[in-house]
């Protein structure tokens, strides 16, 4: 049976409430007085009903336009819901609604925290290239004042600066790995931070051109069975698409999803009983009805051990699979189901199978 993913009806409930109070809210934000108490603290609980991982920022976009920004604080699976919420927003004369923290120009990214400044004059970067993973964007950010005494504070401020400068979506999707260090720890020539956007856009164009048209059909792929014993003595069984793990275009599907289903199972083996085994397979089959290779979602395989079934996917984009897996967690309350989505261009998560 085809799985149906529905739009959250709480979007309309939230916006109907907002419209009923929008004139008062606008006056509060414009006055800059008691905005946290009378606006943010009022709106946020309403928004948490829609999605507990939503957060908000607010301010004046222009003299007569207030802006409400809905952010997910770095949660990849919740991006699609913030975007949907804003797409469902009403058109109001004095309001601008934005999904995710937008990018800003370098001058407006300037912030101060305590005695420390975070500006284009204090922050630099350089890439860390790895010939084994040429498409990964691994960066080191340098703040000239960072030292062992202020490392946490300076690193946090530098992170906020970069997040503000790039915007939330770009920061989450364009950078694979990064670290923040002091000037004395730099291993390469420093690049001015104002060149970061151009660098990332160039790398993204290069990546898209390199993997343009990458598509794979998995109907005739070979699956292999792996057996192992965990350190605690429990057995593990995995079934993985070995042809897919040998594929040389992995980076075209950089978003890895892991769905975890906990079951009671046998106390000695940790494996599911017959009833759970059939249900776990049925859940996976139902998901695969909507996640098709030709649409950018690949089923890598699954592992079963210690009362947990994990199912693995690789995707070109994270939005559709975010909704499919979230709907799965709600549809089967008899199981404790969780999932995570992260970026792994070279599928290093699966190197444990020894297939390259």
Buried (B, 14 or more C-beta within 10 A) or exposed (E): EEBEEEEBEBBEEBBEBBBEBBEEBBBBBBEEEEBEEBBBEBBEEBBEEBBEBBBBEBEBBEEEBBBBBBBBEEBBBBBBBBBBBBEBBEEBEBBBBBBBBBBEEBEEBBBEBEEBBBBBEBBBBBBBEEEEBEBBBBBBBBBBBBEEEBBEBBBBBBBBBBBBBBBBBBBBBBBBEBEBBBBEEBEEEBBEBBBBBEBBEEBBEEBEEEBEEBEBEBEEBEBBEBEEEEEEEBBBEBBBBBBBBEBEEBBBBBBBBBBBBEBEBEEEEBBBEEEBBEBBEEBBEBBBEBBEBEEBBBBBBBBBBBBBBBBBBBBBBBBBBBBBBBBBBEEBEEBEBEBEBEBBBBBEBBEEBEBE
